Amino acid sequence: QVHLVESGGGLVQAGASLTLSCVATRRTSSIDTMAWYRQAPGKEREFVARVTSDGMSSDADSVMGRFTVSRDYTRNTLFLRMINLKPEDTGVYCCNAVMVPSIGTRYEVWGQGTQVTVSS
């Protein structure tokens, strides 16, 4: 089955940069959109950025100009380059992928997440 594995999180000070990676392993079907979401303790999960299967990307207003999402289709990897990090960026960053099997119903897969902590 398909699993998503995120990496790259850490503890940094405001203004620092981090690059997150999400690798889809044991891929058995086509992948439509891959996206990053984040969630702070006690808060709702929020959308961060996404890349569609045909290369169209978009991101949330809160990260525009600071985060860059990209996708390596050959290696089934999603990246999130984050610069000028702010304390409000703190949270667990999770990768999401929409799987499209040849037979059956499309479904979503979520990774376990990687922690990003930004201190002031």
Residue pairs with C-beta under 8 A, 6 or more apart in sequence:
1 26
1 28
2 24
2 25
2 26
2 27
2 28
2 29
2 97
2 99
2 109
3 24
3 25
3 26
3 109
3 111
4 22
4 23
4 24
4 25
4 95
4 96
4 97
4 109
4 110
4 111
5 22
5 23
5 25
5 111
5 112
6 20
6 21
6 22
6 93
6 94
6 95
6 111
6 112
6 113
6 114
7 20
7 21
7 22
7 23
7 114
8 18
8 19
8 20
8 21
8 80
8 114
9 18
9 20
9 93
9 114
9 115
9 116
9 117
10 18
10 115
10 116
10 117
11 117
11 119
12 18
12 85
12 116
12 117
12 118
12 119
13 118
13 119
13 120
14 85
14 86
14 87
14 118
14 119
14 120
15 84
15 85
16 85
16 118
17 81
17 82
17 83
17 84
17 85
18 82
18 85
18 116
19 79
19 80
19 81
19 82
20 36
20 79
20 80
20 82
20 93
20 114
20 116
21 77
21 78
21 79
22 34
22 36
22 77
22 78
22 79
22 80
22 95
22 97
22 111
23 75
23 76
23 77
24 31
24 34
24 76
24 77
24 78
24 97
24 109
25 76
27 76
28 101
29 99
29 100
29 101
29 102
30 53
30 99
30 100
30 101
30 102
31 53
31 76
31 97
31 98
31 99
31 100
32 52
32 53
32 97
32 98
32 99
32 100
32 106
33 50
33 51
33 52
33 53
33 96
33 97
33 98
34 50
34 51
34 71
34 78
34 95
34 96
34 97
34 98
35 47
35 48
35 49
35 50
35 51
35 78
35 95
35 96
35 97
36 47
36 48
36 49
36 50
36 69
36 78
36 80
36 93
36 94
36 95
36 96
37 45
37 46
37 47
37 48
37 93
37 94
37 95
37 96
38 45
38 46
38 48
38 89
38 91
38 92
38 93
38 94
38 116
39 45
39 46
39 91
39 92
39 94
39 113
40 90
40 91
40 92
43 91
45 94
46 60
47 60
48 59
48 60
48 63
48 67
48 69
48 80
48 93
49 57
49 58
49 59
49 60
49 63
49 67
49 69
49 80
50 57
50 58
50 59
50 69
51 57
51 69
51 70
51 71
51 78
55 71
57 69
57 70
57 71
59 67
59 69
62 88
63 82
63 89
66 82
66 83
66 84
66 85
67 80
67 81
67 82
67 83
68 80
68 81
69 78
69 79
69 80
69 81
70 78
70 79
70 81
71 77
71 78
71 79
72 78
72 79
78 95
78 97
80 93
82 89
82 116
85 116
85 118
86 118
87 118
87 119
87 120
88 118
89 116
89 118
90 116
90 117
90 118
91 115
91 116
92 113
92 114
92 115
92 116
93 113
93 114
93 115
93 116
94 110
94 111
94 112
94 113
95 110
95 111
95 113
96 108
96 109
96 110
96 111
97 108
97 109
98 106
98 107
98 108
99 106
99 107
99 108
99 109
100 106
101 107
